[in-house]
Amino acid sequence: MQIKVPSNVKLIIEELNKSGFQAYAVGGCVRDSILGRVPGDWDITTSAKPMQVKEIFSRTVDTGIEHGTVTVMIGKEGYEVTTYRIDGEYEDNRHPKSVEFTSNLVEDLKRRDFTINAMAYNDEEGIVDVFEGLKDIERKVIRCVGTPQHRFDEDALRILRAIRFAGQLGFHIEDETREAIIEKAPNLSSISAERIRVELTKLLISKGPDRLIMGYETGITKVVLPEFDLMLETKQNNHHHKYDVGRHSIHSVEEISRMVKEADIDSKHHVILCWTMLLHDVGKPVTKTVDEQGIDHFHGHQIESEKIAKKVLKRLKFDNYTIDMVCRLIRWHDKRYELNEVAMRQTASQIGKDIMDLLFMVQEADVLAQSEDLQEEKLKVLEEAKIIYKGILERKECLTLKELSVNGGDLIALGLKPGKQLGEILNELLQRVLVDPELNKKEVLLSLVDENKLS
């Protein structure tokens, strides 16, 4: 099988070969090429020692030289070149205490996590597949290289990577590997929040976010996202829902990703939307009540969901922008719209013009993951609300203090003193303009202030 290797990668391999060393593209780039996916990056493995790599190439960066990795710069692009190595004992479920360089490619491939990631390639030899990674790709299987318990003892993050790869690739996890995951899942408690966040996010934005349920079944989420366990264990016995809270949330993640593909949404906001959908009902387990008819209610769940989501996102070390956006979207996800222009202007002003389009997507994904009973009616209301809001934007009607035709300076020029009162007057003017956009003219607004016609 031939793989189309980028010219710079081919150049690095050829230069190493010319100097008498073996070299191959290795790992995820080989896997993705076989699957017809575009590799995110290309890693190279070689029999050359780090100092020998540095002698061959004029521009290098010592990115991890103690572990055998040198980044070779070709133009503005960097490519990681790592010496074949055997890892020593692992001290923290993540990093080896020491590494030993070797001239044997198979020894290097042995230390890798899964068979599908333990293949190497160059144009001369083709695919080097010692651990039957090709077969596992054909069978759509995630299987550890060697003994699964050893692989997970070496690096506990591999436990989470297993379900992430299953989600990304649509694969299932081989039985022995799954049993080892169940046994070793508690080791994930030693992994940093940042690394957990990266893996969970990759899973959520993948084509198989439902593999998070496998995380529940194998004890992974009990360690890294215990809130999800409570969600899966919370039934929703009412006419709005057909799934428990956890499965409803996963279905809504699937719906939002489908919508993101159809819209012009960047990757950062795709992440924000997926985490919003996962956590939008995270407060339901603690707000659940059951009435005399046995119907479940979740009054005020959006407020509780926002609070819990904030704790989860902070624990996972998300940036402030993501935390703020997710929490705001969760706070308003259950908003019911009055279908008239005045109410829509007031709502958009209150919620924030910057999130309205995202909020409509969140609400649509939420509805599409509910029962069919009231779905058509809910979607119709949402569509009408979107049409009204679109008209407001097209007419460039004022929704924020920034869009108001007067500012604090204008009021001071009118003779008012700086202070709290200025803000109150500007807010009052905004409320008037939200009711009647025609008032948003400087002279009209100043005359309202001058004539003391504000309440």
C-alpha positions, -999 to +999 in steps of 0.1 A: +000+000+000+013+034-010+007+065+013+009+100+000+036+115+022+041+153+022+072+165+003+088+179+035+084+146+053+097+127+023+127+151+023+135+145+060+132+107+055+155+108+024+181+129+041+183+105+071+185+076+047+213+092+027+233+096+060+229+058+066+199+059+091+165+043+089+135+067+090+098+063+088+066+083+092+049+068+123+018+066+144-014+086+138-003+100+104+000+065+091-033+054+107-052+084+093-037+080+058-049+044+057-083+055+068-085+083+042-084+110+068-061+141+066-034+137+093-031+167+117+006+163+118+034+140+106+058+124+131+090+107+120+109+080+138+145+072+131+175+051+141+196+083+142+204+097+177+193+133+185+227+148+180+231+130+146+197+144+135+210+179+145+242+174+124+222+164+093+197+193+094+208+230+096+177+242+115+164+222+145+148+229+178+154+208+210+117+201+218+123+170+239+158+159+233+160+140+266+133+117+252+149+116+218+128+143+200+142+170+178+120+193+157+134+198+122+124+231+106+117+231+069+108+266+060+083+277+086+071+242+093+084+220+121+084+182+121+091+161+152+119+135+146+123+110+174+149+084+179+138+047+183+135+042+220+126+018+248+108+034+277+120+027+312+096+025+342+068+050+345+067+069+377+035+089+375+011+070+352+022+094+325+060+098+319+089+072+318+117+078+344+142+071+316+144+062+280+169+040+262+177+046+226+177+016+203+185+008+166+155-016+164+123-002+150+101-030+164+113-022+199+101+014+193+067+003+180+063-020+210+060+009+234+031+025+216-005+025+229-028+008+203-021-014+173-036+012+149-010+037+161+019+013+160+026+013+122+054+029+104+058+038+067+083+049+041+081+048+003+108+022+000+095-004+025+058+005+025+039-002+058+057-018+087+029-035+107+042-058+133+012-058+156-016-063+130-028-027+130-041-030+095-063-060+105-076-040+134-084-010+112-103-034+089-122-049+119-127-014+134-111-024+167-091-005+193-066-029+208-036-023+230-001-033+218+010-061+241-006-065+275-033-038+280-027-035+318+010-027+312+001-001+286-024+016+309+000+014+339+026+032+318+003+060+308-032+062+323-043+088+297-044+059+272-075+047+290-094+079+280-077+079+246-092+045+239-127+058+240-117+090+223-103+070+193-134+048+194-156+080+190-134+097+164-131+066+142-164+048+149-144+018+162-152-006+191-129-016+219-115-051+220-126-072+250-092-075+268-085-039+263-120-030+277-115-052+308-082-035+315-099-001+312-124-011+338-095-023+361-073+007+356-097+035+352-090+048+388-055+056+377-069+085+357-070+105+389-033+111+385-036+127+351-037+165+349-070+183+343-056+199+311-049+165+295-083+152+305-099+183+290-082+178+257-093+142+254-129+148+265-131+177+240-118+156+211-144+130+220-173+155+222-165+171+188-160+137+172-186+118+151-191+095+181-197+115+213-220+087+225-188+068+234-189+089+266-216+064+277-189+037+273-169+059+296-197+055+322-199+018+317-162+013+322-158+036+352-139+064+333-164+092+339-167+083+376-131+097+378-130+124+351-166+136+349-187+122+378-215+147+370-222+127+338-228+096+358-256+114+378-271+126+345-272+091+331-289+079+363-316+106+362-348+095+343-371+121+328-406+109+330-426+136+313-440+144+278-410+165+268-384+137+270-378+101+259-342+097+272-326+100+306-307+133+312-273+119+301-285+103+269-306+134+260-275+155+264-254+132+242-280+133+215-281+171+217-243+171+213-247+150+181-274+174+169-253+205+175-223+190+156-245+183+127-257+219+127-221+232+130-212+214+098-240+232+080-232+266+095-201+288+093-189+280+129-152+280+138-136+252+158-134+272+190-172+278+190-178+242+179-161+232+212-182+258+231-214+245+216-206+209+224-197+215+260-229+236+263-250+207+251-233+182+273-238+203+304-270+223+296-290+200+319-263+190+344-284+206+371-314+183+366-303+156+390-304+180+419-336+198+409-358+168+401-392+166+418-420+141+411-457+153+413-487+132+425-492+118+390-456+106+389-445+132+364-409+145+367-402+182+370-369+201+370-378+237+381-349+261+379-326+235+365-310+260+341-297+281+371-283+250+388-269+238+355-250+270+350-235+268+385-224+232+381-211+237+346-189+266+358-173+243+384-168+215+359-152+239+333-130+255+359-119+221+372-109+212+337-089+244+333-109+259+304-101+295+294-123+323+308-139+330+274-151+294+270-164+293+305-183+326+301-199+316+268-209+281+279-224+294+312-244+322+294-258+298+269-268+273+296-284+301+316-307+310+287-311+277+270-347+273+283-358+308+274-394+310+260-399+337+234-428+361+230-432+364+192-433+401+188-406+427+179-406+446+212-402+415+233-375+401+210-355+434+212-358+433+250-348+397+251-318+401+228-307+431+248-309+412+280-293+380+268-266+396+246-265+401+209-232+383+208-247+349+217-282+350+202-274+331+170-255+304+191-284+303+215-309+296+187-287+266+177-285+254+213-322+255+217-328+237+184-304+210+192-321+206+226-355+203+211-343+178+184-330+155+212-364+155+231-395+134+225-414+140+193-446+150+212-442+188+211-412+189+188-429+204+158-446+231+178-413+240+196-393+242+164-420+263+148-418+289+176-380+289+174-381+295+136-405+324+141-383+339+168-353+336+145-372+354+117-382+383+140-346+386+153-332+385+118-355+414+108-343+434+138-307+429+127-314+438+091-330+470+102-300+477+124-322+485+154-305+494+186-300+466+211-271+478+232-259+509+250-231+510+224-256+514+196-275+541+214-273+575+196-261+593+228-234+585+253-222+597+287-203+626+271-235+639+255-253+639+288-224+657+305-225+684+278-262+688+286-252+697+321-255+664+340-228+655+365-207+624+360-217+595+382-241+566+388-270+587+375-256+589+340-256+551+337-292+549+350-303+575+324-286+558+296-302+525+306-336+542+307-330+556+273-321+521+260-353+507+274-373+534+256-355+527+224-361+489+227-398+496+228-397+522+200-365+521+178-376+554+161-365+572+193-329+564+186-319+598+173-295+620+192-318+651+193-348+630+203-330+613+232-314+645+245-348+662+244-362+634+266-335+640+291-337+678+289-374+678+294-371+653+323-394+629+306-376+599+321-392+579+349 
